[in-house]
């Protein structure tokens, strides 16, 4: 029986594992967390770090894996490409390309070279280099190679830039940070597929972020479609193609995040994979395209196929709910919302007893929801009803939902 080694036990990988089994694969899941959401969907579990390329290489050899795959983690995708090149297995792009994607400095350099509109930037390894930054404030400071939005901060002045910059370096595996000019305007995400090197835009969405003082935190949700003008839609498609060309993408799902301000789209970053969270559900519901299956086709070296015609999508919204620091207990109010159709889909992301820290990064989300409607007014009504009915309790039954 063919064996597939899947890296990371995230929620989207529950569907990935199911689809691989439908294709006749015996599935082995590698993750350091035995309680990860996708563990129960795998035929076999290995307590191995999905980000340790040598450990995954050994696991692939020992299990006899004919496919090493991760659909929605750029760090794990890079490990997949490394292992596949070592073992002569199919993979969607080279390991070198995966490094261009997982390192924001390399990514920005290729954006500039490829004519992808993006903000100015500079790299730094220490406080002295950072202090020479001449970009106007505000700026965004990041580690070049962390994940889950760790160490990403918006600085409004020189002192904040130095403070956040030194903190960002602690999250960087390579000890390097990046400062970028801050882009104002609406944040958008553009989900795409590269097919024989041609970019196809599948879906656009607008995003909202949580913020506190000068520190910009993680996403609180999104709405589909983004509401772009025809000219902005065309611009989004042109940028998607330039990204394909700059990174040599042939057959893979990908998405990019950007800011739209006064009709100009400025790309923040991109990833040749499925977006995290509920992206796989959103794309399917909005377009009828099975983006998880596209990911499998990509890793198997097949030419991607867009099934059927794109439907005119409903109005969709994702709600990403966080918990204040504490020990997760349970979510209340959700069953009634699912029963009466207010909420279409929900995923509780924490197990009872899980510790939740103060950083509202994607790893500290407790619950994600999808709401759909025919009109903007109905969508807003359903959203407010859901937010008013749901609570997140700690292990002692005390409300800890982050408002």
VMD Tcl script that draws the C-alpha trace (Angstrom):
set ca {
  {0.00 0.00 0.00}
  {1.31 3.46 -0.88}
  {2.40 5.53 2.11}
  {2.07 9.28 2.55}
  {3.89 11.14 5.30}
  {1.85 14.23 6.28}
  {3.56 17.01 8.24}
  {1.56 18.94 10.90}
  {-1.73 17.92 12.46}
  {-3.63 21.13 11.69}
  {-7.38 21.35 11.06}
  {-7.03 21.64 7.24}
  {-4.94 18.47 7.29}
  {-7.90 16.47 8.58}
  {-9.39 16.78 5.10}
  {-5.98 16.23 3.48}
  {-5.63 12.91 5.31}
  {-9.12 11.83 4.29}
  {-8.47 12.62 0.64}
  {-5.13 10.82 0.65}
  {-6.81 7.71 2.04}
  {-9.43 7.96 -0.72}
  {-6.53 7.89 -3.19}
  {-5.30 4.65 -1.68}
  {-2.57 5.99 0.61}
  {-1.73 4.65 4.05}
  {-1.27 7.89 6.01}
  {1.39 8.65 8.60}
  {1.12 11.96 10.46}
  {4.21 13.64 11.93}
  {3.67 16.23 14.67}
  {5.10 16.96 18.10}
  {1.58 17.23 19.56}
  {-0.21 13.89 20.08}
  {-3.44 15.86 20.65}
  {-3.26 17.80 17.35}
  {-6.66 18.00 15.55}
  {-5.70 15.75 12.63}
  {-4.14 12.91 14.66}
  {-7.29 10.80 14.78}
  {-7.66 11.00 11.00}
  {-4.28 9.34 10.31}
  {-3.56 5.63 10.09}
  {-0.38 6.12 12.10}
  {1.11 8.89 14.25}
  {4.77 9.80 14.73}
  {5.87 12.23 17.45}
  {8.35 14.01 15.19}
  {8.83 17.73 14.60}
  {7.42 18.65 11.20}
  {10.00 21.47 11.04}
  {13.08 19.25 11.60}
  {14.11 18.32 8.07}
  {16.62 15.65 9.08}
  {14.18 14.00 11.50}
  {11.48 14.00 8.79}
  {13.98 12.61 6.26}
  {14.70 9.71 8.63}
  {10.97 9.17 9.21}
  {10.32 9.10 5.45}
  {13.04 6.52 4.96}
  {11.88 4.36 7.87}
  {8.22 4.40 6.81}
  {8.97 3.97 3.11}
  {6.91 7.05 2.26}
  {6.26 7.62 -1.44}
  {4.81 11.06 -0.75}
  {5.79 13.70 1.82}
  {3.22 16.47 1.96}
  {2.00 19.52 3.90}
  {-0.76 21.72 2.50}
  {-0.86 24.76 4.76}
  {2.45 25.41 6.55}
  {5.31 27.08 4.68}
  {7.90 25.77 7.15}
  {6.60 22.22 6.78}
  {6.30 22.68 3.00}
  {9.98 23.57 2.90}
  {10.82 20.40 4.81}
  {8.69 18.42 2.33}
  {10.66 19.82 -0.59}
  {13.99 19.10 1.12}
  {13.04 15.48 1.87}
  {11.51 14.92 -1.57}
  {14.66 16.14 -3.31}
  {16.82 13.86 -1.15}
  {14.66 10.81 -1.86}
  {13.66 11.56 -5.46}
  {9.97 11.99 -4.61}
  {7.54 14.36 -6.37}
  {7.17 17.89 -4.98}
  {5.55 21.14 -6.20}
  {8.67 23.33 -6.36}
  {12.35 23.17 -5.49}
  {13.78 23.32 -1.99}
  {15.58 26.50 -3.04}
  {12.23 28.07 -3.95}
  {10.86 27.02 -0.57}
  {13.69 28.96 1.08}
  {12.81 32.03 -1.00}
  {9.30 31.76 0.39}
  {10.11 31.06 4.06}
  {12.66 33.88 4.31}
  {11.00 37.30 4.06}
  {14.26 38.98 3.02}
  {14.70 36.67 0.05}
  {11.00 37.01 -0.76}
  {11.11 40.82 -0.83}
  {14.21 40.78 -3.06}
  {12.37 38.63 -5.60}
  {9.30 40.86 -5.37}
  {11.42 43.86 -6.33}
  {13.20 41.99 -9.11}
  {9.91 40.63 -10.49}
  {8.03 43.94 -10.51}
  {5.68 42.95 -7.67}
  {4.49 46.14 -5.98}
  {5.66 46.06 -2.37}
  {6.90 48.37 0.40}
  {10.49 49.45 0.96}
  {12.49 47.37 3.42}
  {15.83 46.75 5.08}
  {17.38 43.74 6.84}
  {19.21 43.77 10.16}
  {21.02 41.40 12.51}
  {21.68 43.63 15.49}
  {20.70 46.93 17.09}
  {23.48 48.85 15.37}
  {22.26 47.82 11.90}
  {18.64 48.49 12.86}
  {19.50 51.98 14.16}
  {20.63 52.94 10.63}
  {17.10 52.42 9.25}
  {15.95 55.50 7.31}
  {12.39 54.37 6.53}
  {9.68 56.83 7.65}
  {7.46 55.83 10.57}
  {5.34 53.89 11.11}
  {7.20 50.71 10.15}
  {6.56 47.01 10.63}
  {9.29 44.92 12.26}
  {9.43 41.13 11.76}
  {11.74 38.17 12.06}
  {12.62 37.04 8.53}
  {11.82 33.39 9.14}
  {9.37 32.87 12.00}
  {5.80 31.64 11.69}
  {2.37 32.17 13.28}
  {2.85 35.98 13.23}
  {5.37 35.72 16.05}
  {7.46 38.82 16.59}
  {5.49 40.97 14.12}
  {5.05 44.49 15.47}
  {4.12 47.92 14.16}
  {6.46 50.66 15.47}
  {5.47 54.32 15.50}
  {8.83 55.74 16.56}
  {12.55 55.00 16.80}
  {12.41 53.64 20.36}
  {9.62 51.20 19.53}
  {11.46 50.09 16.41}
  {14.55 49.20 18.45}
  {12.51 47.43 21.14}
  {10.38 45.43 18.71}
  {13.36 44.76 16.45}
  {15.41 43.17 19.22}
  {12.38 41.10 20.23}
  {11.88 40.00 16.59}
  {15.44 38.66 16.46}
  {14.64 36.24 19.29}
  {12.02 34.58 17.08}
  {14.28 34.29 14.03}
  {16.00 30.95 13.46}
  {18.69 32.70 11.40}
  {19.06 35.68 13.74}
  {17.86 38.21 11.16}
  {15.00 40.69 11.13}
  {13.33 42.88 8.55}
  {11.88 46.40 8.73}
  {9.22 47.31 6.17}
  {7.45 50.54 5.40}
  {3.94 50.37 6.82}
  {1.19 50.09 4.20}
  {-2.10 51.68 5.15}
  {-5.48 50.79 3.69}
  {-7.60 47.67 3.62}
  {-5.82 44.36 4.07}
  {-6.78 41.79 1.44}
  {-5.92 38.19 0.63}
  {-5.96 36.81 -2.90}
  {-6.23 33.01 -3.20}
  {-4.89 31.63 -6.47}
  {-3.74 28.56 -8.39}
  {-0.79 28.33 -10.75}
  {-1.53 25.96 -13.64}
  {1.29 25.37 -16.12}
  {2.77 28.66 -14.95}
  {-0.40 30.71 -15.46}
  {-1.96 32.38 -12.42}
  {-5.71 31.95 -11.83}
  {-7.35 34.11 -9.15}
  {-9.87 31.99 -7.26}
  {-11.11 34.30 -4.53}
  {-10.49 37.66 -2.89}
  {-11.23 38.58 0.69}
  {-10.88 41.60 2.94}
  {-9.38 41.07 6.36}
  {-9.61 42.79 9.72}
  {-6.90 42.78 12.37}
  {-6.87 43.18 16.10}
  {-4.77 46.07 17.37}
  {-3.73 47.41 20.73}
  {-1.86 50.70 21.05}
  {1.04 50.58 18.57}
  {1.21 46.79 18.41}
  {-0.60 45.26 15.47}
  {-1.87 41.81 16.24}
  {-3.25 38.93 14.27}
  {-6.30 38.59 12.05}
  {-9.76 38.61 13.61}
  {-11.53 37.47 10.46}
  {-12.28 38.11 6.80}
  {-15.08 38.69 4.31}
  {-15.59 37.32 0.81}
  {-15.53 38.80 -1.74}
  {-13.21 41.71 -0.97}
  {-15.35 44.18 -2.93}
  {-12.67 45.27 -5.37}
  {-13.43 47.44 -8.40}
  {-12.93 45.85 -11.87}
  {-9.65 47.78 -12.17}
  {-8.48 46.50 -8.79}
  {-9.49 42.95 -9.74}
  {-7.33 43.24 -12.87}
  {-4.44 44.61 -10.82}
  {-4.77 41.68 -8.40}
  {-4.57 39.24 -11.33}
  {-1.49 40.96 -12.79}
  {0.29 40.78 -9.43}
  {-0.59 37.09 -9.12}
  {1.06 36.40 -12.48}
  {4.14 38.42 -11.57}
  {4.49 36.36 -8.39}
  {4.25 33.16 -10.44}
  {6.94 34.40 -12.80}
  {9.25 35.73 -10.07}
  {9.25 32.47 -8.10}
  {8.94 30.06 -11.02}
  {5.65 28.58 -9.84}
  {4.19 26.03 -12.24}
  {1.48 23.94 -10.57}
  {0.52 24.88 -7.03}
  {-2.12 26.67 -5.00}
  {-0.84 29.97 -3.62}
  {-2.10 33.10 -1.96}
  {-0.79 36.55 -1.27}
  {-1.61 39.14 1.35}
  {-1.63 42.82 0.47}
  {-2.87 46.28 1.35}
  {-5.21 48.20 -0.91}
  {-4.96 51.98 -0.59}
  {-6.28 54.53 -3.08}
  {-6.55 51.92 -5.83}
  {-2.98 50.60 -5.42}
  {-2.33 47.05 -4.21}
  {0.94 46.60 -2.30}
  {1.92 42.98 -1.62}
  {3.00 42.18 1.94}
  {3.95 38.52 1.48}
  {2.86 35.34 -0.24}
  {2.98 31.56 0.19}
  {2.75 28.74 -2.40}
  {0.31 26.70 -0.36}
  {-3.22 26.74 1.01}
  {-3.94 29.47 3.53}
  {-4.27 28.40 7.15}
  {-7.37 28.28 9.31}
  {-10.57 27.98 7.29}
  {-9.14 28.93 3.88}
  {-9.83 25.48 2.44}
  {-13.46 25.73 3.52}
  {-13.82 29.32 2.29}
  {-12.46 28.62 -1.20}
  {-14.67 25.55 -1.58}
  {-17.81 27.37 -0.48}
  {-17.08 30.48 -2.55}
  {-15.93 28.93 -5.82}
  {-16.67 25.17 -5.79}
  {-12.90 24.57 -6.25}
  {-11.48 21.85 -3.99}
  {-8.20 23.51 -3.08}
  {-7.09 20.61 -0.86}
  {-7.28 18.31 -3.87}
  {-5.31 20.90 -5.85}
  {-2.60 20.68 -3.20}
  {-2.44 16.90 -3.54}
  {-2.24 17.19 -7.33}
  {0.59 19.68 -6.90}
  {2.63 17.41 -4.61}
  {2.08 14.41 -6.88}
  {3.44 16.36 -9.84}
  {0.09 16.44 -11.63}
  {-1.23 19.40 -13.60}
  {-3.86 21.12 -11.50}
  {-7.47 20.93 -12.62}
  {-10.14 23.49 -11.73}
  {-13.29 21.44 -11.49}
  {-16.47 22.85 -13.02}
  {-17.31 26.51 -13.28}
  {-16.87 29.02 -10.52}
  {-20.19 29.70 -8.84}
  {-21.30 33.19 -7.97}
  {-20.30 33.08 -4.33}
  {-22.45 33.93 -1.37}
  {-21.36 36.56 1.05}
  {-19.01 34.77 3.44}
  {-17.28 35.77 6.65}
  {-14.79 34.07 8.92}
  {-14.70 34.90 12.61}
  {-11.47 34.14 14.47}
  {-11.98 34.16 18.24}
  {-9.22 34.33 20.82}
  {-9.01 33.58 24.52}
  {-7.43 35.75 27.17}
  {-4.45 34.12 28.93}
  {-5.48 31.07 30.90}
  {-6.27 27.37 30.64}
  {-8.90 26.52 28.02}
  {-12.07 24.87 29.24}
  {-14.88 24.96 26.66}
  {-16.88 26.98 24.13}
  {-20.53 27.66 24.95}
  {-23.40 28.78 22.72}
  {-22.05 27.15 19.55}
  {-24.45 24.21 19.19}
  {-27.53 26.46 18.96}
  {-25.89 28.66 16.32}
  {-25.07 25.62 14.19}
  {-28.56 24.19 14.63}
  {-30.42 27.33 13.55}
  {-28.11 28.04 10.59}
  {-26.53 31.21 11.95}
  {-23.12 29.55 11.67}
  {-22.29 27.27 8.71}
  {-19.09 25.72 10.04}
  {-17.04 25.82 13.23}
  {-13.77 24.41 14.51}
  {-12.76 24.50 18.18}
  {-8.97 24.74 18.07}
  {-8.09 24.05 21.69}
  {-8.45 20.96 23.86}
  {-9.67 21.23 27.42}
  {-6.65 21.92 29.64}
  {-4.57 23.62 26.94}
  {-2.63 26.66 28.14}
  {-3.24 29.89 26.20}
  {-0.68 32.69 26.37}
  {-0.96 36.44 26.05}
  {0.19 36.72 22.42}
  {-2.79 36.69 20.08}
  {-1.00 34.90 17.29}
  {-2.73 32.27 15.18}
  {-1.49 29.55 17.54}
  {-3.60 31.07 20.35}
  {-6.92 31.08 18.52}
  {-9.59 29.12 20.33}
  {-12.38 29.04 17.73}
  {-12.97 29.73 14.06}
  {-16.35 30.13 12.36}
  {-17.81 30.56 8.89}
  {-21.01 32.57 8.37}
  {-22.73 32.96 4.98}
  {-25.60 35.08 3.69}
  {-27.20 36.47 0.56}
  {-26.71 40.15 1.48}
  {-24.27 42.28 3.46}
  {-27.04 43.17 5.90}
  {-27.88 39.53 6.62}
  {-24.18 38.71 7.02}
  {-23.74 41.47 9.59}
  {-26.82 40.34 11.51}
  {-25.59 36.74 11.65}
  {-22.11 37.86 12.65}
  {-23.35 39.98 15.53}
  {-25.70 37.21 16.70}
  {-22.82 34.72 16.74}
  {-20.49 37.07 18.60}
  {-23.18 37.81 21.17}
  {-24.04 34.16 21.81}
  {-20.61 32.52 22.00}
  {-18.41 32.49 25.07}
  {-15.01 30.92 25.74}
  {-14.60 29.63 29.27}
  {-11.46 28.64 31.14}
  {-11.16 25.36 33.02}
  {-12.89 26.94 36.05}
  {-15.88 28.12 34.00}
  {-14.83 31.77 33.96}
  {-15.38 33.74 30.74}
  {-12.07 34.42 28.98}
  {-13.18 35.43 25.48}
  {-11.07 38.23 24.03}
  {-13.36 41.04 22.89}
}
mol new
graphics top color blue
foreach p $ca { graphics top sphere $p radius 0.5 }
foreach p [lrange $ca 0 end-1] q [lrange $ca 1 end] { graphics top cylinder $p $q radius 0.2 }
display resetview
